[in-house]
Amino acid sequence: MATALLLMLFFESWRLILLVHSQDMAGSVPTGTLIKSFLIGARFDFRVVSAIVLPLYLLAIIPKIDISTSRTMRRVNLLILYFITGIVFLFHLIDIEFFNYFNTRLNGSALLWSDTPLASLSMIWDTYPVIWYLLLYAVILTIFILLMRWLTARIASGLGKSRFWVNMLYLPVILAIFITGMIGRLYEVAPMRWGMAYFSQYDLANQLSLNPTYTFMRDIFYDAHNRNTVAKLVEEIKVPDAEEVTREMLGAPVSPNGSPPKRMVRPVRFNQQNSDPPNVIVIIMESFAASKIGCLRSEYPYDMTLHFDTLAERGILFTNFYSAGSHTCSGLFNTLYGSSHLFGKVFMKQVGGHTHFQGLPSILRDRGYRTIFFTTQDPHFDNMQGFLMSHGMMDIYSVFDYDQDQVLSWLGVPDHIMFDYAYDKLCDQAKTGDPFMATMLTGSNHGPWFVPDVPFDPLADSVERAKEFNALKYADWALGRMINRILDDPLFSNTLIVVTADNGYKYNVTTDLDLSLLEIPLLLIDTDHADPPGVRNDRLGCQLDILPTVMGHVGLDYDNYSFGVDLLDTAAAVHDFVLATRWYEVGYIQDGYYTIMRLNGGTESIFEVSNKAVDLADTRPDLLETYTHRARAVYQSAFENYQLPLSDQ
């Protein structure tokens, strides 16, 4: 434990050095916020410390050669510690200028020039005060070694004979401390991720909380491996005209910077009676599948969405709408940022994911909106908080903000508790006169299907799958209750309400990435009634189109980096399509056909959307070739787009 505490002290010292070096950025950050950076940073530091100390501790208590009886083992143990610490301190040293240049903590991109080491070292030598940095490194490492030698001598003098049974007695406690340290948190839903560093509106304070060894090693062993795998797969499906095909489909102009989706948009269909941009409320319903919605294509003999069906008469309902993935994390990402997930590991969790994407939160924040996110559950599940706060979301409200007596499961509180809390917060925001963009992610319509005792007219327990169906009926009740409160409140007279889902739900499954997993609703309700109510729009669309469609209604100029289009802009020269991804599967819908590419060695399939039971791959190879070519082009463009910093797009 003494070694762990000493390492923690030195990590905090490196953090202080970085803060002093970045003092030009720290001027506007409150002192209390900077102090919190050090406190949160200690948790990240302890993750690294635990990974270093625990193996050394286990090595040090091996019977017969434990450090209490073997001077040689003490020396070996110390030499290993010095070697590892020297590497880790080097990461901290490099991180100082890396952060100063890239405005992000040390990550795998530091190795981009490893194939030209001489040129890279020459550039570093000519650019930075290398000698002074090496002296700083030597001084800090020397101080650490001297303190460890002193500490070891003090401890060794009191060890006496073998402490085998004492070690065995303490072993469970030590294991519990350091294994918990490596996980980072005790809350049962999600371990500690980089997103927990994002706790404030100050980027410096957030990034200061991170530990560069953590960000670098995670990137190298987890994220970089994923990127390499994806890069190889993209290379295998590469088509030479990807940029041209993507530009034509999106109506994007030719640009010399190599970013197909970017286009400057000046919305022309903004026709509200007042000139103030509206508030925006985006509600993402958990597993709110079209197959269960009465006004869409309900496949069940029960009325489970009476409230949504009624609300559909007050807005524009898109009846041919799809998710761009089959998981909540992809639904949240696709909806707010208009970009499709790459196959493989979730980008929201990757270290590189905190410096790149433009989406509704960042666009509207930069135009004076207060951007707010509400969820029923742990905000660090899927790294939601960190990713959202690093991409424009200003306030996050989650399970930790509600009455803890209302927490029913790992999904947090019931939907109506979150909605009530959100309503009160948005009322306060509306009274300020400043516009807001709020996103709400529900959770009740998901296993374990816990619902509270409220009057939502549940099905009888004797009904097959009653628990599951009642969770949907409850979620529908909570949604209707929330939206009706908004519609009846003059504070929200100038508000666009967007209701959609994170993903569909399997029904009558005939293939792997089944259409039922993607079929969801999109409902737009304008409280000012600028849009005609009760409209059913059958235009093909997906979550990638929500960003440009919302911005078309808001009516503010913006740069559209998304892979979607404004579904209410009928004048644009675009080709409607759906691109959906799940791990190594890519689904593509266009012209009434659904194509599936299986990029891990599987065959390709093509179906008619109206008849998903018959694979036409053998009988219509011409269609398969046409649509897989387009799918590959868009997917390739998306991958290449991710490689560009936002300023270069």
C-alpha positions as CSV (number, residue, x, y, z in Angstrom):
1,M,0.0,0.0,0.0
2,A,2.9,2.3,0.7
3,T,4.2,1.9,-2.8
4,A,0.7,2.6,-4.2
5,L,0.3,5.8,-2.2
6,L,3.8,7.0,-3.3
7,L,2.9,6.3,-7.0
8,M,-0.4,8.2,-6.5
9,L,1.5,11.2,-5.2
10,F,3.9,11.2,-8.1
11,F,1.0,10.9,-10.6
12,E,-0.7,13.9,-9.0
13,S,2.6,15.8,-9.3
14,W,2.7,15.1,-13.0
15,R,-0.8,16.4,-13.2
16,L,0.3,19.6,-11.5
17,I,3.1,20.0,-13.9
18,L,0.7,19.7,-16.8
19,L,-1.6,22.3,-15.3
20,V,1.3,24.7,-14.8
21,H,2.3,24.1,-18.4
22,S,-1.3,24.8,-19.6
23,Q,-1.8,27.8,-17.4
24,D,-2.9,29.9,-20.4
25,M,-6.0,27.6,-20.7
26,A,-6.6,27.5,-16.9
27,G,-7.4,31.2,-16.4
28,S,-11.1,30.9,-16.8
29,V,-11.4,27.6,-14.8
30,P,-12.6,28.1,-11.2
31,T,-10.2,26.9,-8.6
32,G,-12.8,24.5,-7.1
33,T,-13.2,22.8,-10.5
34,L,-9.4,22.3,-10.9
35,I,-9.3,20.8,-7.4
36,K,-12.1,18.4,-8.5
37,S,-9.9,17.5,-11.5
38,F,-7.2,16.3,-9.1
39,L,-9.7,14.3,-7.0
40,I,-11.2,12.6,-10.1
41,G,-7.8,12.2,-11.5
42,A,-6.8,10.3,-8.4
43,R,-9.3,7.6,-9.3
44,F,-7.8,7.2,-12.8
45,D,-4.4,7.2,-11.2
46,F,-5.4,4.4,-8.9
47,R,-6.5,2.3,-11.8
48,V,-3.0,2.5,-13.2
49,V,-1.4,2.1,-9.8
50,S,-3.5,-1.0,-9.1
51,A,-2.5,-2.6,-12.4
52,I,1.2,-2.0,-11.5
53,V,1.2,-2.9,-7.8
54,L,-1.0,-5.9,-7.6
55,P,1.2,-8.2,-9.8
56,L,4.3,-7.0,-7.8
57,Y,2.6,-7.7,-4.5
58,L,1.6,-11.2,-5.6
59,L,5.2,-11.8,-6.7
60,A,6.5,-10.5,-3.4
61,I,4.5,-13.0,-1.2
62,I,5.5,-16.2,-3.0
63,P,6.4,-18.7,-0.2
64,K,10.2,-19.4,0.3
65,I,11.2,-16.5,-1.9
66,D,9.0,-13.7,-0.5
67,I,10.6,-10.4,0.1
68,S,10.6,-10.9,3.9
69,T,13.1,-13.7,3.6
70,S,14.9,-13.0,0.3
71,R,17.0,-9.9,-0.3
72,T,17.4,-10.9,-3.9
73,M,13.6,-11.0,-4.4
74,R,13.4,-7.5,-2.9
75,R,15.9,-6.2,-5.4
76,V,14.2,-8.0,-8.3
77,N,10.9,-6.6,-7.2
78,L,12.3,-3.1,-7.0
79,L,14.0,-3.3,-10.3
80,I,10.8,-4.3,-12.0
81,L,9.0,-1.5,-10.2
82,Y,11.6,1.0,-11.4
83,F,11.5,-0.2,-14.9
84,I,7.7,0.0,-15.1
85,T,7.6,3.4,-13.4
86,G,10.3,4.7,-15.8
87,I,8.0,3.8,-18.7
88,V,4.9,5.3,-17.1
89,F,6.7,8.5,-16.1
90,L,7.9,8.8,-19.7
91,F,4.3,8.6,-20.9
92,H,3.6,11.5,-18.5
93,L,6.5,13.5,-19.9
94,I,5.5,13.0,-23.5
95,D,1.9,13.9,-22.6
96,I,2.9,17.4,-21.7
97,E,3.6,18.6,-25.2
98,F,1.2,16.1,-26.8
99,F,-1.6,17.7,-24.9
100,N,-0.3,21.2,-25.7
101,Y,-0.4,20.4,-29.5
102,F,-3.4,18.1,-29.9
103,N,-5.5,19.2,-27.0
104,T,-6.0,15.6,-26.0
105,R,-4.2,13.3,-23.6
106,L,-1.7,10.8,-24.9
107,N,-3.2,8.1,-27.1
108,G,-2.3,5.7,-29.8
109,S,-1.9,8.4,-32.5
110,A,1.5,9.1,-30.9
111,L,2.7,6.1,-32.8
112,L,1.5,7.2,-36.2
113,W,5.1,8.2,-37.1
114,S,6.7,5.0,-35.7
115,D,7.5,3.9,-39.2
116,T,9.8,6.9,-39.7
117,P,11.6,7.1,-36.3
118,L,14.6,9.1,-37.4
119,A,12.6,11.8,-39.0
120,S,10.2,11.9,-36.1
121,L,13.0,12.2,-33.5
122,S,14.7,14.9,-35.5
123,M,11.4,16.9,-35.7
124,I,11.0,16.5,-31.9
125,W,14.6,17.5,-31.2
126,D,14.2,20.7,-33.4
127,T,10.8,21.6,-32.0
128,Y,10.9,21.1,-28.2
129,P,13.4,21.7,-25.4
130,V,14.2,18.0,-25.2
131,I,17.2,18.4,-22.9
132,W,15.2,20.3,-20.2
133,Y,12.4,17.7,-20.4
134,L,14.9,14.8,-20.0
135,L,16.4,16.6,-17.0
136,L,12.9,17.0,-15.5
137,Y,12.3,13.3,-16.2
138,A,15.6,12.2,-14.6
139,V,15.0,14.4,-11.5
140,I,11.5,13.1,-10.9
141,L,12.4,9.4,-11.5
142,T,15.5,9.8,-9.3
143,I,13.4,11.2,-6.4
144,F,11.0,8.4,-6.8
145,I,13.8,5.7,-6.7
146,L,15.4,7.3,-3.6
147,L,12.1,7.5,-1.8
148,M,11.3,3.9,-2.7
149,R,14.8,2.8,-1.4
150,W,14.2,4.6,1.8
151,L,10.7,3.2,2.1
152,T,11.8,-0.3,1.4
153,A,14.6,-0.2,3.9
154,R,12.2,1.0,6.6
155,I,9.7,-1.7,5.9
156,A,12.2,-4.5,5.5
157,S,13.8,-3.7,8.9
158,G,10.5,-4.6,10.5
159,L,9.6,-7.7,8.5
160,G,11.6,-10.2,10.4
161,K,11.0,-13.9,9.5
162,S,8.7,-15.2,6.9
163,R,5.2,-13.7,7.1
164,F,3.4,-16.3,5.0
165,W,0.3,-16.6,7.3
166,V,0.1,-12.9,7.8
167,N,0.3,-12.5,4.0
168,M,-2.5,-15.0,3.5
169,L,-4.6,-13.2,6.1
170,Y,-4.2,-9.8,4.3
171,L,-4.4,-11.3,0.7
172,P,-8.3,-11.1,0.4
173,V,-8.2,-7.5,1.5
174,I,-5.4,-6.5,-0.8
175,L,-7.1,-8.3,-3.7
176,A,-10.4,-6.5,-3.1
177,I,-8.7,-3.1,-2.9
178,F,-6.7,-3.4,-6.1
179,I,-9.2,-5.3,-8.2
180,T,-11.7,-2.7,-7.3
181,G,-9.1,-0.1,-8.2
182,M,-8.6,-1.6,-11.7
183,I,-12.4,-1.7,-12.2
184,G,-12.6,1.9,-11.0
185,R,-16.1,2.0,-9.5
186,L,-18.5,-0.2,-7.5
187,Y,-21.7,0.7,-9.2
188,E,-22.9,-2.5,-10.9
189,V,-23.8,-1.3,-14.4
190,A,-20.5,-0.1,-15.9
191,P,-16.8,0.1,-15.0
192,M,-14.9,3.3,-14.9
193,R,-14.2,4.7,-18.4
194,W,-12.6,7.8,-19.8
195,G,-16.0,9.5,-19.9
196,M,-16.0,9.9,-16.1
197,A,-13.4,12.6,-16.5
198,Y,-16.0,14.8,-18.2
199,F,-17.7,16.4,-15.2
200,S,-17.6,20.1,-16.1
201,Q,-18.0,22.6,-18.9
202,Y,-14.3,23.3,-18.9
203,D,-12.3,21.1,-21.3
204,L,-9.0,21.6,-19.6
205,A,-10.5,20.5,-16.2
206,N,-12.0,17.4,-17.8
207,Q,-8.9,16.3,-19.6
208,L,-6.7,17.1,-16.7
209,S,-8.6,14.4,-14.8
210,L,-7.3,11.7,-17.1
211,N,-4.2,9.7,-16.7
212,P,-2.0,9.5,-19.9
213,T,-0.9,5.9,-19.2
214,Y,-4.5,4.9,-19.0
215,T,-5.5,6.6,-22.2
216,F,-2.4,5.4,-24.1
217,M,-2.5,1.8,-23.0
218,R,-6.2,1.5,-23.6
219,D,-5.9,3.0,-27.0
220,I,-3.0,0.6,-27.9
221,F,-4.4,-2.6,-26.6
222,Y,-8.2,-2.0,-27.1
223,D,-9.0,0.8,-29.5
224,A,-6.1,0.6,-31.9
225,H,-6.6,-3.1,-32.4
226,N,-10.2,-2.4,-33.3
227,R,-9.2,0.4,-35.8
228,N,-6.7,-1.8,-37.5
229,T,-9.3,-4.6,-37.8
230,V,-11.8,-2.2,-39.3
231,A,-9.2,-0.7,-41.6
232,K,-8.3,-4.1,-43.0
233,L,-12.0,-4.9,-43.6
234,V,-12.7,-1.6,-45.2
235,E,-9.7,-2.2,-47.5
236,E,-11.2,-5.6,-48.5
237,I,-14.5,-4.0,-49.6
238,K,-13.0,-0.8,-51.0
239,V,-14.5,0.7,-54.2
240,P,-12.6,3.3,-56.3
241,D,-15.6,5.7,-56.8
242,A,-16.7,5.8,-53.1
243,E,-16.5,9.5,-52.8
244,E,-18.4,10.2,-56.1
245,V,-21.2,7.7,-55.2
246,T,-21.6,9.2,-51.7
247,R,-21.7,12.8,-52.9
248,E,-24.3,12.0,-55.5
249,M,-26.5,10.2,-52.9
250,L,-26.2,12.9,-50.3
251,G,-26.4,15.8,-52.7
252,A,-23.0,16.9,-51.3
253,P,-20.9,19.4,-53.4
254,V,-17.4,18.5,-54.6
255,S,-14.9,19.6,-51.9
256,P,-11.1,19.5,-52.2
257,N,-10.6,18.4,-48.5
258,G,-11.8,14.8,-49.0
259,S,-14.9,14.8,-46.8
260,P,-17.9,13.6,-48.8
261,P,-20.7,14.4,-46.4
262,K,-19.7,18.0,-45.6
263,R,-22.1,20.6,-47.1
264,M,-23.1,24.1,-45.9
265,V,-26.8,24.1,-45.3
266,R,-29.1,27.1,-45.3
267,P,-32.6,25.8,-44.5
268,V,-35.3,27.3,-46.7
269,R,-38.4,25.6,-45.2
270,F,-38.4,27.4,-41.9
271,N,-41.9,28.8,-41.8
272,Q,-42.8,29.5,-38.2
273,Q,-44.9,32.5,-37.3
274,N,-42.2,33.9,-35.1
275,S,-38.5,34.4,-35.9
276,D,-37.1,32.8,-32.9
277,P,-35.5,29.4,-33.4
278,P,-37.6,26.8,-31.5
279,N,-36.6,24.7,-28.6
280,V,-35.9,21.1,-29.5
281,I,-36.8,18.0,-27.4
282,V,-35.6,14.6,-28.7
283,I,-37.1,11.6,-26.9
284,I,-35.4,8.3,-27.7
285,M,-37.7,5.5,-26.5
286,E,-36.1,2.2,-25.5
287,S,-36.9,-0.7,-28.0
288,F,-40.0,1.2,-29.3
289,A,-40.4,-1.1,-32.3
290,A,-42.7,-0.4,-35.2
291,S,-43.9,-4.0,-34.9
292,K,-45.6,-3.1,-31.6
293,I,-47.0,0.3,-32.5
294,G,-50.6,0.3,-33.4
295,C,-50.5,3.2,-35.9
296,L,-47.6,1.7,-37.8
297,R,-47.5,-2.1,-38.3
298,S,-48.5,-3.7,-35.0
299,E,-48.2,-7.5,-35.2
300,Y,-49.9,-8.2,-31.8
301,P,-53.5,-8.5,-30.8
302,Y,-53.2,-5.9,-28.1
303,D,-53.4,-2.1,-28.1
304,M,-50.1,-1.3,-26.5
305,T,-49.4,2.2,-27.8
306,L,-52.7,4.1,-27.5
307,H,-51.0,7.3,-26.3
308,F,-48.4,7.3,-29.1
309,D,-51.2,6.6,-31.7
310,T,-53.1,9.6,-30.4
311,L,-50.0,11.8,-30.5
312,A,-49.4,10.8,-34.1
313,E,-52.5,12.7,-35.1
314,R,-50.9,15.9,-33.9
315,G,-47.7,15.8,-35.9
316,I,-45.9,14.2,-38.8
317,L,-45.5,10.5,-38.6
318,F,-42.8,8.8,-40.8
319,T,-44.0,5.3,-41.6
320,N,-41.0,4.0,-43.5
321,F,-38.3,4.8,-40.9
322,Y,-35.4,2.7,-39.6
323,S,-32.7,2.7,-36.9
324,A,-29.1,2.6,-38.1
325,G,-28.1,-0.1,-35.6
326,S,-29.6,-2.6,-33.1
327,H,-28.2,-1.3,-29.8
328,T,-29.0,1.6,-27.6
329,C,-25.5,3.1,-27.8
330,S,-25.6,3.1,-31.6
331,G,-29.2,4.6,-31.5
332,L,-28.1,7.5,-29.3
333,F,-25.0,8.1,-31.5
334,N,-26.8,7.8,-34.8
335,T,-29.7,10.0,-33.8
336,L,-27.7,12.9,-32.4
337,Y,-24.7,12.8,-34.7
338,G,-26.0,11.5,-38.0
339,S,-23.2,9.1,-38.5
340,S,-23.2,5.3,-38.5
341,H,-21.2,3.2,-36.2
342,L,-18.3,1.3,-37.6
343,F,-18.3,-2.4,-37.2
344,G,-16.4,-3.8,-34.2
345,K,-16.2,-2.1,-30.8
346,V,-18.4,0.8,-29.9
347,F,-16.8,4.1,-30.9
348,M,-18.4,6.0,-28.0
349,K,-16.2,4.0,-25.6
350,Q,-12.9,4.5,-27.5
351,V,-10.4,7.0,-26.2
352,G,-10.2,8.7,-29.6
353,G,-13.9,9.3,-29.4
354,H,-13.8,12.5,-27.4
355,T,-12.4,14.8,-30.1
356,H,-14.2,14.3,-33.3
357,F,-17.9,14.4,-34.1
358,Q,-20.2,17.2,-34.9
359,G,-23.9,16.7,-34.0
360,L,-27.1,18.3,-32.7
361,P,-25.7,19.1,-29.2
362,S,-22.5,20.8,-30.5
363,I,-24.2,22.6,-33.4
364,L,-27.0,24.0,-31.2
365,R,-24.7,24.8,-28.2
366,D,-22.6,26.9,-30.5
367,R,-25.7,28.8,-31.5
368,G,-26.8,29.7,-28.0
369,Y,-28.8,26.7,-27.0
370,R,-28.6,25.0,-23.6
371,T,-28.0,21.4,-24.3
372,I,-29.3,18.9,-21.8
373,F,-29.4,15.1,-21.5
374,F,-31.7,13.0,-19.3
375,T,-31.5,9.2,-18.8
376,T,-33.1,6.9,-16.3
377,Q,-29.9,5.0,-15.6
378,D,-26.2,5.1,-14.9
379,P,-24.8,7.9,-17.2
380,H,-21.5,6.0,-17.6
381,F,-23.2,3.0,-19.1
382,D,-21.8,2.8,-22.7
383,N,-19.7,5.9,-21.7
384,M,-22.7,8.1,-22.5
385,Q,-21.8,11.0,-20.2
386,G,-18.2,11.3,-21.3
387,F,-18.9,11.1,-25.0
388,L,-21.9,13.5,-24.9
389,M,-20.1,16.1,-22.8
390,S,-17.1,16.0,-25.0
391,H,-19.4,16.5,-28.0
392,G,-21.6,19.4,-27.0
393,M,-23.9,18.3,-24.2
394,M,-23.7,20.7,-21.3
395,D,-25.8,19.1,-18.6
396,I,-26.4,15.4,-17.8
397,Y,-29.1,14.2,-15.4
398,S,-29.2,10.5,-14.5
399,V,-30.1,7.9,-11.9
400,F,-27.9,9.8,-9.3
401,D,-30.2,12.8,-9.5
402,Y,-33.5,11.2,-8.8
403,D,-35.1,9.8,-5.6
404,Q,-33.1,6.7,-4.9
405,D,-36.2,5.0,-3.5
406,Q,-37.5,5.0,-7.1
407,V,-34.6,2.9,-8.5
408,L,-36.2,-0.4,-9.6
409,S,-33.3,-2.1,-11.4
410,W,-30.0,-1.6,-13.2
411,L,-32.0,0.5,-15.7
412,G,-32.5,3.0,-12.9
413,V,-35.8,4.8,-12.3
414,P,-39.1,4.3,-14.3
415,D,-39.6,6.5,-17.3
416,H,-42.2,8.8,-15.8
417,I,-39.8,9.7,-12.9
418,M,-37.2,10.8,-15.4
419,F,-39.9,12.7,-17.4
420,D,-41.2,14.5,-14.4
421,Y,-37.7,15.5,-13.4
422,A,-37.0,16.6,-17.0
423,Y,-40.2,18.6,-17.2
424,D,-39.4,20.6,-14.1
425,K,-35.8,21.3,-15.3
426,L,-37.0,22.4,-18.7
427,C,-39.6,24.7,-17.2
428,D,-36.9,26.4,-15.3
429,Q,-34.8,26.7,-18.5
430,A,-37.8,28.0,-20.6
431,K,-38.3,30.8,-18.0
432,T,-34.8,32.1,-18.7
433,G,-35.8,32.9,-22.3
434,D,-32.8,31.1,-23.7
435,P,-33.5,28.2,-26.2
436,F,-32.7,24.6,-25.2
437,M,-32.1,21.3,-26.9
438,A,-33.0,18.4,-24.6
439,T,-32.5,14.7,-25.2
440,M,-34.3,12.0,-23.1
441,L,-33.4,8.4,-23.2
442,T,-35.9,6.1,-21.6
443,G,-35.3,2.6,-20.2
444,S,-38.4,0.9,-18.9
445,N,-39.3,-1.0,-22.1
446,H,-36.4,-3.4,-21.5
447,G,-35.7,-6.5,-19.5
448,P,-36.2,-7.1,-16.6
449,W,-39.5,-5.3,-17.5
450,F,-40.0,-3.7,-14.1
451,V,-42.9,-1.1,-14.0
452,P,-44.2,1.0,-11.2
453,D,-47.7,0.9,-9.7
454,V,-49.3,3.7,-11.9
455,P,-52.6,3.8,-13.8
456,F,-51.5,2.6,-17.3
457,D,-54.2,-0.1,-17.8
458,P,-51.9,-3.2,-17.7
459,L,-52.7,-6.5,-19.4
460,A,-53.7,-9.3,-17.1
461,D,-50.9,-11.5,-15.8
462,S,-52.4,-14.5,-17.5
463,V,-51.6,-13.0,-20.9
464,E,-48.5,-14.6,-22.5
465,R,-45.5,-12.2,-22.3
466,A,-47.7,-9.9,-20.1
467,K,-44.6,-8.5,-18.2
468,E,-42.9,-7.5,-21.4
469,F,-46.0,-6.0,-23.0
470,N,-46.9,-4.1,-19.9
471,A,-43.5,-2.5,-19.8
472,L,-44.3,-1.2,-23.3
473,K,-47.8,-0.1,-22.3
474,Y,-46.3,1.7,-19.3
475,A,-43.6,3.4,-21.4
476,D,-46.3,4.6,-23.9
477,W,-48.4,5.9,-21.0
478,A,-45.3,7.8,-19.6
479,L,-44.5,9.2,-23.0
480,G,-48.1,10.5,-23.6
481,R,-48.3,12.0,-20.1
482,M,-45.0,13.9,-20.7
483,I,-45.8,15.2,-24.2
484,N,-49.3,16.3,-23.2
485,R,-47.9,18.3,-20.3
486,I,-45.6,20.0,-22.8
487,L,-48.4,20.7,-25.3
488,D,-50.6,22.2,-22.6
489,D,-47.9,24.5,-21.2
490,P,-47.4,27.9,-22.8
491,L,-43.8,27.9,-21.8
492,F,-43.2,25.4,-24.6
493,S,-45.2,27.2,-27.3
494,N,-42.2,27.3,-29.6
495,T,-40.9,23.8,-29.4
496,L,-40.2,20.9,-31.8
497,I,-40.7,17.5,-30.2
498,V,-39.0,14.5,-31.9
499,V,-40.0,11.0,-30.8
500,T,-38.1,8.0,-32.1
501,A,-36.5,4.8,-30.7
502,D,-33.0,3.5,-30.2
503,N,-33.7,0.3,-32.1
504,G,-36.5,-2.1,-33.1
505,Y,-37.3,-5.4,-31.6
506,K,-37.2,-8.9,-33.1
507,Y,-40.4,-10.3,-34.6
508,N,-40.8,-13.2,-37.0
509,V,-37.0,-13.2,-37.5
510,T,-35.8,-14.7,-40.8
511,T,-32.2,-13.5,-41.0
512,D,-29.4,-12.2,-38.8
513,L,-29.7,-8.4,-39.1
514,D,-33.4,-8.8,-39.4
515,L,-35.5,-5.8,-40.5
516,S,-37.7,-6.1,-37.4
517,L,-34.6,-5.1,-35.4
518,L,-34.4,-1.8,-37.4
519,E,-38.1,-0.8,-37.9
520,I,-38.9,2.2,-35.6
521,P,-41.1,5.3,-35.6
522,L,-40.2,9.0,-36.2
523,L,-42.8,11.5,-35.0
524,L,-42.4,15.3,-35.3
525,I,-44.7,17.5,-33.3
526,D,-44.5,21.3,-33.6
527,T,-46.2,23.0,-30.7
528,D,-46.7,26.1,-32.8
529,H,-48.5,24.0,-35.4
530,A,-46.4,25.4,-38.2
531,D,-46.3,21.9,-39.7
532,P,-49.7,20.4,-40.6
533,P,-50.9,17.8,-38.1
534,G,-51.9,14.2,-38.8
535,V,-49.6,13.7,-41.7
536,R,-48.3,10.2,-42.6
537,N,-45.1,10.6,-44.5
538,D,-43.9,7.4,-46.3
539,R,-40.5,8.7,-47.4
540,L,-37.6,6.3,-46.6
541,G,-35.5,7.5,-43.8
542,C,-33.3,6.4,-40.8
543,Q,-31.7,7.8,-37.7
544,L,-28.9,9.4,-39.7
545,D,-31.6,11.8,-41.2
546,I,-32.8,13.2,-37.8
547,L,-30.0,15.7,-37.5
548,P,-30.5,17.5,-40.8
549,T,-34.3,17.2,-40.5
550,V,-34.3,18.9,-37.1
551,M,-31.9,21.6,-38.3
552,G,-34.1,22.1,-41.3
553,H,-36.9,22.9,-38.9
554,V,-34.8,25.0,-36.6
555,G,-33.8,27.1,-39.6
556,L,-30.2,28.0,-38.7
557,D,-27.3,27.8,-41.1
558,Y,-24.9,24.9,-40.2
559,D,-22.2,22.6,-41.7
560,N,-23.8,19.2,-42.2
561,Y,-21.2,16.5,-41.6
562,S,-23.8,13.8,-41.2
563,F,-24.7,11.0,-43.6
564,G,-28.3,12.0,-43.6
565,V,-30.7,14.4,-45.4
566,D,-33.6,16.6,-44.4
567,L,-36.6,14.4,-44.9
568,L,-39.0,17.3,-45.3
569,D,-36.9,19.0,-47.9
570,T,-38.4,17.7,-51.2
571,A,-36.3,20.0,-53.4
572,A,-32.9,18.5,-52.6
573,A,-31.3,16.2,-55.2
574,V,-30.6,13.2,-53.0
575,H,-31.2,9.4,-53.1
576,D,-33.0,8.1,-50.1
577,F,-31.3,5.1,-48.4
578,V,-30.8,3.5,-45.1
579,L,-27.4,2.3,-43.8
580,A,-27.4,0.2,-40.7
581,T,-24.5,-1.6,-39.0
582,R,-24.1,-4.2,-36.3
583,W,-20.6,-5.5,-35.6
584,Y,-19.5,-7.1,-38.9
585,E,-22.9,-6.8,-40.6
586,V,-24.0,-3.9,-42.8
587,G,-27.6,-3.5,-43.9
588,Y,-28.6,-1.3,-46.8
589,I,-32.1,-0.3,-47.9
590,Q,-33.0,1.4,-51.1
591,D,-35.7,1.2,-53.7
592,G,-37.6,-1.4,-51.8
593,Y,-34.7,-3.8,-51.5
594,Y,-32.8,-4.8,-48.3
595,T,-29.2,-5.9,-48.7
596,I,-27.0,-7.5,-46.0
597,M,-23.2,-7.6,-46.2
598,R,-21.4,-9.9,-43.8
599,L,-17.9,-8.6,-43.6
600,N,-16.4,-11.4,-41.5
601,G,-16.5,-13.9,-44.3
602,G,-20.2,-14.5,-44.7
603,T,-22.1,-14.4,-47.9
604,E,-24.3,-11.4,-49.0
605,S,-28.0,-11.4,-49.2
606,I,-30.7,-9.3,-50.8
607,F,-34.5,-9.3,-50.0
608,E,-37.5,-7.3,-51.0
609,V,-38.5,-5.2,-48.0
610,S,-42.0,-6.5,-48.4
611,N,-40.9,-10.1,-48.5
612,K,-37.9,-10.7,-46.2
613,A,-38.3,-14.5,-46.3
614,V,-36.9,-14.9,-49.8
615,D,-33.2,-14.3,-50.4
616,L,-32.7,-13.1,-54.0
617,A,-28.9,-13.3,-54.0
618,D,-28.8,-16.2,-56.5
619,T,-31.7,-15.1,-58.7
620,R,-30.9,-11.3,-58.9
621,P,-27.1,-11.0,-58.8
622,D,-27.5,-7.7,-60.7
623,L,-29.5,-6.1,-57.9
624,L,-27.1,-7.5,-55.3
625,E,-24.1,-6.0,-57.1
626,T,-25.8,-2.6,-57.5
627,Y,-26.7,-2.2,-53.9
628,T,-23.7,-3.8,-52.3
629,H,-21.6,-1.4,-54.4
630,R,-23.5,1.6,-53.0
631,A,-23.4,0.3,-49.5
632,R,-19.7,-0.2,-49.7
633,A,-19.2,3.3,-51.1
634,V,-21.1,5.0,-48.3
635,Y,-19.5,2.8,-45.6
636,Q,-16.0,3.5,-47.0
637,S,-16.7,7.2,-47.0
638,A,-17.9,7.1,-43.4
639,F,-14.7,5.3,-42.3
640,E,-12.5,7.7,-44.2
641,N,-14.4,10.6,-42.8
642,Y,-13.7,9.4,-39.2
643,Q,-10.0,9.6,-39.9
644,L,-10.2,13.3,-40.4
645,P,-10.0,15.9,-37.6
646,L,-13.2,18.0,-37.6
647,S,-11.3,21.1,-38.7
648,D,-10.1,19.3,-41.8
649,Q,-13.5,18.0,-42.9
